[in-house]
Amino acid sequence: MAWEVLWEKGGVRLRCHGALTEADIVEGIDAMQQDPRFDTLRWNINDFSEVHNLADLPGYIEDATARAIGGAYTNPQILMAVVMPDPVFVERSRANIPPDFPYRVGIFTDMPSARDWIENSGA
């Protein structure tokens, strides 16, 4: 398993690491959304900072987006941060967020920036 769900006060961090597959991303998101705590989340960090093979995952953005849209039916109030250290993937991710995406999203190259954004958002 190349992911783990880390619950924190008011939110959750989906930490992905190593050689991730698109199936891993789906499993991790599903595990997070199926937990009863998902209904009261205020924020979520999808952390790809330790993934070694993002270039090999062409469909990860589409899979993650589709699952987030589904999750918004249960909890539409989540503030979502995405962390990926490669600026190319940051821009690719930003470009692929649909205009009608149900969550406010911030995409960052490091964890401190993501956490600051969440903290300063009032979440």
Summary of the structure (lengths in Angstrom):
residues: 123
radius of gyration: 13.0
end to end distance: 29.5
largest distance: 35.4
contacts: 361
relative contact order: 0.18
helix: 42%
strand: 27%
